Amino acid sequence: MADLWPGLGGPKISYISPPPSETWRRTWPRSIAILGSTGSIGRSALAVIEKYADRFEVVGLSCARDVERLAEQAERFRPPCLAVLDAAVAEELRRLLPQGYQPRILEGAEGYAGLASLPQAGTVLSAQSGGAGLAGTLAAALAGKVICLANKESLVLAGDLVRAICRRTQAAVLPVDSEHNAIFQCLAGRGQEAANLLITASGGPFFGQNRKTLAGVTAEQAMRHPTWRMGTKISIDSATLMNKALEIAEAFHLYGVPSSRIRVLIHPQSVVHSLVEFDDGSLLAQMGAPDMRGALANCLLWPLNKPSGVPALDLARPGQLTFHEADTEAFPALALARQALSRRGGLCVVMNAANEAAVELFLRGAIGFLDIPLLIDAAMREHGAAHPGAMGRPFCPPLAAESLSELKDEVGALAARITRLDRHSRDMVCQLAEKDGSK
Ligand SMILES: NC(=O)c1ccc[n+]([C@@H]2O[C@H](COP(=O)([O-])OP(=O)(O)OC[C@H]3O[C@@H](n4cnc5c(N)ncnc54)[C@H](OP(=O)(O)O)[C@@H]3O)[C@@H](O)[C@H]2O)c1
């Protein structure tokens, strides 16, 4: 099985984690805890799990506030443990659960971490949205789980840390994000000769538009993604290309390659999910219909290849596949990611937090579409100017802890440091936006 792992230890790809153990691979049903089960990814994952009901046992589900949906899911899958945002939400959930079914209900960040490290869960799907997903991913990594990772922000914020923990605990990461899953499939059994990673982007709803038009677009227009149906935040990120910026950082950490070897190609049909360019100049692509059940089935059932419920791709339907360079003037997000990755010093944390804060402001109608990258850029500049000594150095230093309990403490302290910078960056964006609005 290790033969299918990307990189095969060669110098050109340094994958973030070791492969899952032989025991995990052979043990069925797989017991799984899902962080963010009520979201778009969580629901698609449950559709795959339902299709292979004899291969999975759901031991944990979670939401933030959507208790009605969580109660429905819990009634169907009967996991022994659930997790929600706080005590008030937990109370509401208790009222909705059927009589006679009394799962443990965990609360808050600690509760999500508890769900991610349940002793009976061999597999954890990390599918909460935004930086809030980091705590669960870190807890799953510390507990040595096989992590099906959809929450790209975990790697953007703390990719070095996730890598270091996986090395220590033998946790394994399987990438759910469709582009990174495509690259994972292209690299199966090879990798040393991989020259470049080519990440495709649909271009979002505003592909081909110039800055003048973009200045006036609304949140409703930005939400209308042409090919994928996704959660709110990732849909706005797709419209600004910030999603692709986050994905450059995600690929950087997953595959251990510099951002100069990660190229973005606009591909409006969303059929080629991504490609790898090899040393001999040949390209290997992974294609499929744009439906996350494909990548999810690949991870949840790995290394088995089974129908996911997504109809096979008929290449005659799109008729033609086109590829374009990204318009970096209208969509400056990609340059921000490259800058954050090369200058380091916490700039990826600032970029992600500033984006989340700016997206919230945009959704509330407080700022325009083009203000999103402007505010991220301004926050990154301000952070760089305030911490010149931190630039060029990783935000999380190498782990020093020897025992598992020391490791947990050290990771906890680093996560708290990330959270502080995250909060500070959000505040910075709100202040910058206010200053701009009052001009
Ligand atoms: N959707 C896609 O096609 C896609 C593709 C690739 C990668 N991803 C990544 O997968 C992750 C999830 O995306 P999504 O589109 O599924 O998001 P989504 O539809 O917004 O769902 C997010 C899930 O996380 C929960 N959640 C939200 N805020 C939370 C918080 N503060 N604390 C704990 N839980 C919270 C939500 O609970 P409630 O339902 O109660 O709000 C929901 O269960 C993101 O990192 C995204 O970038 C998504």
The ligand as an SDF file (V2000), in Angstrom:
LIG
                    3D

 48 52  0  0  0  0  0  0  0  0999 V2000
  -17.9550   22.5270   -0.3870 N   0  0  0  0  0  0  0  0  0  0  0  0
  -17.0020   22.0880   -1.1800 C   0  0  0  0  0  0  0  0  0  0  0  0
  -17.2660   21.7030   -2.3170 O   0  0  0  0  0  0  0  0  0  0  0  0
  -15.5630   22.0620   -0.7070 C   0  0  0  0  0  0  0  0  0  0  0  0
  -14.5770   21.5610   -1.5640 C   0  0  0  0  0  0  0  0  0  0  0  0
  -13.2780   21.4840   -1.1070 C   0  0  0  0  0  0  0  0  0  0  0  0
  -12.9290   21.8800    0.1730 C   0  0  0  0  0  0  0  0  0  0  0  0
  -13.8980   22.3830    0.9730 N   0  0  0  0  0  0  0  0  0  0  0  0
  -13.5200   22.8330    2.3290 C   0  0  0  0  0  0  0  0  0  0  0  0
  -14.2490   22.0540    3.2730 O   0  0  0  0  0  0  0  0  0  0  0  0
  -14.5590   22.8290    4.4210 C   0  0  0  0  0  0  0  0  0  0  0  0
  -16.0860   22.8220    4.6030 C   0  0  0  0  0  0  0  0  0  0  0  0
  -16.6810   23.4570    3.4720 O   0  0  0  0  0  0  0  0  0  0  0  0
  -18.2590   23.4100    3.2370 P   0  0  0  0  0  0  0  0  0  0  0  0
  -18.4640   24.0060    1.8980 O   0  0  0  0  0  0  0  0  0  0  0  0
  -18.7680   22.0340    3.5090 O   0  0  0  0  0  0  0  0  0  0  0  0
  -18.7680   24.4310    4.3660 O   0  0  0  0  0  0  0  0  0  0  0  0
  -20.2560   24.6310    4.8960 P   0  0  0  0  0  0  0  0  0  0  0  0
  -21.2440   24.0690    3.9600 O   0  0  0  0  0  0  0  0  0  0  0  0
  -20.3420   26.0530    5.2810 O   0  0  0  0  0  0  0  0  0  0  0  0
  -20.2670   23.7150    6.2280 O   0  0  0  0  0  0  0  0  0  0  0  0
  -19.4050   23.9750    7.2900 C   0  0  0  0  0  0  0  0  0  0  0  0
  -19.6120   22.9970    8.4250 C   0  0  0  0  0  0  0  0  0  0  0  0
  -18.8250   23.4440    9.5480 O   0  0  0  0  0  0  0  0  0  0  0  0
  -19.7030   23.8260   10.6290 C   0  0  0  0  0  0  0  0  0  0  0  0
  -19.1690   25.0700   11.1950 N   0  0  0  0  0  0  0  0  0  0  0  0
  -19.2520   26.3220   10.6820 C   0  0  0  0  0  0  0  0  0  0  0  0
  -18.6570   27.2030   11.5150 N   0  0  0  0  0  0  0  0  0  0  0  0
  -18.2000   26.4970   12.5650 C   0  0  0  0  0  0  0  0  0  0  0  0
  -17.5140   26.8440   13.7630 C   0  0  0  0  0  0  0  0  0  0  0  0
  -17.1780   28.1090   14.0540 N   0  0  0  0  0  0  0  0  0  0  0  0
  -17.1950   25.8610   14.6290 N   0  0  0  0  0  0  0  0  0  0  0  0
  -17.5290   24.5830   14.3450 C   0  0  0  0  0  0  0  0  0  0  0  0
  -18.1870   24.1740   13.2460 N   0  0  0  0  0  0  0  0  0  0  0  0
  -18.5100   25.1300   12.3650 C   0  0  0  0  0  0  0  0  0  0  0  0
  -21.0630   24.0320    9.9920 C   0  0  0  0  0  0  0  0  0  0  0  0
  -22.0950   23.8620   10.9610 O   0  0  0  0  0  0  0  0  0  0  0  0
  -23.5450   24.5480   10.7240 P   0  0  0  0  0  0  0  0  0  0  0  0
  -24.1720   23.7490    9.6170 O   0  0  0  0  0  0  0  0  0  0  0  0
  -24.2260   24.3980   12.0150 O   0  0  0  0  0  0  0  0  0  0  0  0
  -23.2790   25.9760   10.3290 O   0  0  0  0  0  0  0  0  0  0  0  0
  -21.0450   22.9220    8.9430 C   0  0  0  0  0  0  0  0  0  0  0  0
  -21.2640   21.6820    9.5510 O   0  0  0  0  0  0  0  0  0  0  0  0
  -13.9810   24.2290    4.1460 C   0  0  0  0  0  0  0  0  0  0  0  0
  -12.7040   24.3300    4.7220 O   0  0  0  0  0  0  0  0  0  0  0  0
  -13.8750   24.2820    2.6270 C   0  0  0  0  0  0  0  0  0  0  0  0
  -12.8460   25.1560    2.1890 O   0  0  0  0  0  0  0  0  0  0  0  0
  -15.2060   22.4800    0.5830 C   0  0  0  0  0  0  0  0  0  0  0  0
  1  2  1  0
  2  3  2  0
  2  4  1  0
  4  5  1  0
  4 48  2  0
  5  6  2  0
  6  7  1  0
  7  8  2  0
  8  9  1  0
  8 48  1  0
  9 10  1  0
  9 46  1  0
 10 11  1  0
 11 12  1  0
 11 44  1  0
 12 13  1  0
 13 14  1  0
 14 15  2  0
 14 16  1  0
 14 17  1  0
 17 18  1  0
 18 19  2  0
 18 20  1  0
 18 21  1  0
 21 22  1  0
 22 23  1  0
 23 24  1  0
 23 42  1  0
 24 25  1  0
 25 26  1  0
 25 36  1  0
 26 27  1  0
 26 35  1  0
 27 28  2  0
 28 29  1  0
 29 30  1  0
 29 35  2  0
 30 31  1  0
 30 32  2  0
 32 33  1  0
 33 34  2  0
 34 35  1  0
 36 37  1  0
 36 42  1  0
 37 38  1  0
 38 39  2  0
 38 40  1  0
 38 41  1  0
 42 43  1  0
 44 45  1  0
 44 46  1  0
 46 47  1  0
M  CHG  2   8   1  16  -1
M  END
$$$$
